[in-house]
Amino acid sequence: MQQLGTGRILVALLLDLLLCVVVVVVVVVVVVVVVELTCVVVELACVVVELACVVVELACVVVELDCVVVELDCVVVELACVVVELDCVWWWWSLTVCLQSTSSPHQHGGQAATEYLPQ
């Protein structure tokens, strides 16, 4: 009878030990899964950061292109100013030639073209 009670205690201890081993294995598996998931989340975060860097670089390229467009606009404006200045020079030269040709005493009865200009 004594051996039977000792055998039951031994079986109970073995079952307790087995239960502890199962609990430890389950805890270790859960911890490993959590660590793996954390690594996946960290890798995804790195991908998101890299994509954000690409977006920032693209934004910088867009800003640089915008600056080039602005510089080209400035060149166009400067060229337009040159054209206007050349037009003014042409107009002034034409007026001067006209005044010189009409102020000759041999044409238009000797009247100067300046008489017709507003005062």
HUDA-V952758 format. One record per residue. RES is the residue in one letter. SS is DSSP state (@ for helix, = for strand, . for the rest). NEAR is the number of other C-alpha atoms within 12 Angstrom. D_FIRST is the distance of its C-alpha to the first C-alpha in Angstrom with 1 decimal. Layout:
# HUDA-V952758
res ss near d_first
RES SS NEAR D_FIRST
RES SS NEAR D_FIRST
This chain:
# HUDA-V952758
res ss near d_first
M . 7 0.0
Q @ 8 3.7
Q @ 9 5.3
L @ 10 5.0
G @ 11 6.4
T @ 12 8.6
G @ 13 9.8
R @ 14 10.8
I @ 14 12.6
L @ 14 14.2
V @ 14 15.3
A @ 14 16.6
L @ 14 18.5
L @ 14 19.9
L @ 14 21.1
D @ 14 22.7
L @ 14 24.3
L @ 14 25.6
L @ 14 26.9
C @ 14 28.7
V @ 14 30.2
V @ 14 31.4
V @ 14 32.9
V @ 14 34.6
V @ 14 36.0
V @ 14 37.3
V @ 14 38.9
V @ 14 40.5
V @ 14 41.8
V @ 14 43.3
V @ 14 44.9
V @ 14 46.4
V @ 14 47.7
V @ 14 49.2
V @ 14 50.8
E @ 14 52.2
L @ 14 53.7
T @ 14 55.1
C @ 14 56.8
V @ 14 58.2
V @ 14 59.6
V @ 14 61.1
E @ 14 62.7
L @ 14 64.1
A @ 14 65.5
C @ 14 67.2
V @ 14 68.7
V @ 14 70.0
V @ 14 71.5
E @ 14 73.2
L @ 14 74.6
A @ 14 75.9
C @ 14 77.5
V @ 14 79.2
V @ 14 80.4
V @ 14 81.8
E @ 14 83.6
L @ 14 85.0
A @ 14 86.3
C @ 14 87.9
V @ 14 89.6
V @ 14 90.8
V @ 14 92.2
E @ 14 94.0
L @ 14 95.5
D @ 14 96.6
C @ 14 98.3
V @ 14 100.1
V @ 14 101.2
V @ 14 102.5
E @ 14 104.3
L @ 14 105.9
D @ 14 106.9
C @ 14 108.6
V @ 14 110.4
V @ 14 111.6
V @ 14 112.9
E @ 14 114.7
L @ 14 116.2
A @ 14 117.3
C @ 14 118.9
V @ 14 120.8
V @ 14 122.0
V @ 14 123.2
E @ 14 124.9
L @ 15 126.6
D @ 14 127.6
C @ 15 129.1
V @ 14 131.0
W @ 15 132.2
W @ 14 133.3
W @ 14 135.1
W @ 14 136.8
S @ 15 137.9
L @ 18 139.3
T @ 17 141.0
V @ 15 142.6
C @ 18 143.6
L @ 22 145.1
Q @ 19 147.0
S @ 19 148.3
T @ 21 149.4
S . 21 151.0
S . 17 153.5
P . 14 157.1
H . 12 157.7
Q . 15 155.2
H @ 13 155.0
G @ 11 158.2
G @ 15 156.9
Q . 17 154.2
A . 19 151.0
A @ 22 147.8
T @ 18 146.6
E @ 12 148.9
Y @ 11 146.5
L . 9 143.4
P . 6 142.1
Q . 5 143.0
